[in-house]
Amino acid sequence: MYDRIRSLREDRDLRQQDLAEYLHCSQVAYSRYELGLRDIPTEVLTALARFHHTSVDYLLGLTDRRDPYPPPGTP
């Protein structure tokens, strides 16, 4: 999981500080998420999934499909 959030950040040429500001946390806290030294709260996972236009399942390593799931009720 942790390598995925780092990879997504690096793919967009963003700094840890950029994501920390978006998430309203410190750069140190965000760095600890990427290193796996701190559990990522559900609301932060959801925010990261929205930011990167992917699913929480992708971030957690439950799927290799990067694109987000369609909203419920979408054909």
Backbone torsions as a table, in degrees:
resi	resn	phi	psi	omega
1	MET	NA	-46.6	-172.6
2	TYR	-65.0	-36.8	178.5
3	ASP	-67.6	-26.8	179.7
4	ARG	-71.1	-42.2	-179.8
5	ILE	-68.6	-32.3	176.5
6	ARG	-68.5	-45.6	-179.4
7	SER	-61.1	-43.6	178.7
8	LEU	-62.5	-41.0	178.1
9	ARG	-63.2	-47.2	-177.9
10	GLU	-67.2	-33.8	177.8
11	ASP	-59.6	-28.0	-179.2
12	ARG	-100.9	10.4	179.3
13	ASP	53.8	43.8	178.5
14	LEU	-103.4	152.3	175.2
15	ARG	-91.0	160.0	174.2
16	GLN	-57.2	-37.0	-179.9
17	GLN	-61.0	-36.4	178.9
18	ASP	-61.4	-45.9	179.1
19	LEU	-70.3	-37.1	178.4
20	ALA	-60.9	-42.0	177.8
21	GLU	-63.9	-42.9	178.7
22	TYR	-60.9	-39.8	-177.2
23	LEU	-87.0	-4.2	-178.6
24	HIS	59.9	47.8	175.4
25	CYS	-136.6	175.6	179.0
26	SER	-81.4	160.7	176.0
27	GLN	-62.7	-35.8	179.2
28	VAL	-63.4	-43.9	178.4
29	ALA	-62.0	-45.5	179.6
30	TYR	-62.9	-41.3	177.9
31	SER	-58.4	-39.8	179.3
32	ARG	-67.3	-31.8	173.0
33	TYR	-62.0	-47.7	-178.5
34	GLU	-64.6	-34.1	-178.5
35	LEU	-84.7	-8.2	-178.5
36	GLY	77.3	18.2	-179.7
37	LEU	-89.2	-9.1	-178.9
38	ARG	-142.4	132.2	176.2
39	ASP	-64.1	142.1	-179.5
40	ILE	-92.1	119.0	179.4
41	PRO	-61.8	152.5	-178.2
42	THR	-53.8	-44.0	-177.6
43	GLU	-66.2	-30.0	177.1
44	VAL	-73.6	-40.8	176.2
45	LEU	-59.6	-44.6	179.5
46	THR	-62.3	-44.4	179.0
47	ALA	-63.4	-40.8	178.4
48	LEU	-65.1	-41.2	178.5
49	ALA	-61.8	-44.4	178.1
50	ARG	-63.6	-44.9	-178.3
51	PHE	-60.0	-43.2	-176.2
52	HIS	-91.9	3.0	178.9
53	HIS	55.5	52.2	178.7
54	THR	-140.0	-172.7	179.1
55	SER	-105.2	157.2	174.3
56	VAL	-62.9	-35.5	177.6
57	ASP	-58.2	-39.1	177.4
58	TYR	-65.1	-45.3	179.8
59	LEU	-60.6	-36.1	-178.9
60	LEU	-81.4	-6.6	179.8
61	GLY	82.5	16.7	-179.8
62	LEU	-83.6	-15.9	176.3
63	THR	-146.8	155.6	175.1
64	ASP	-99.7	3.5	178.9
65	ARG	-81.6	115.9	-175.5
66	ARG	-79.1	-30.9	-176.1
67	ASP	-71.9	147.8	-176.4
68	PRO	-70.6	159.7	175.4
69	TYR	-71.1	147.7	175.7
70	PRO	-69.6	152.6	178.4
71	PRO	-60.3	151.0	177.9
72	PRO	-55.5	140.6	179.1
73	GLY	87.4	-2.4	178.3
74	THR	-85.8	129.8	-179.5
75	PRO	-67.2	NA	NA
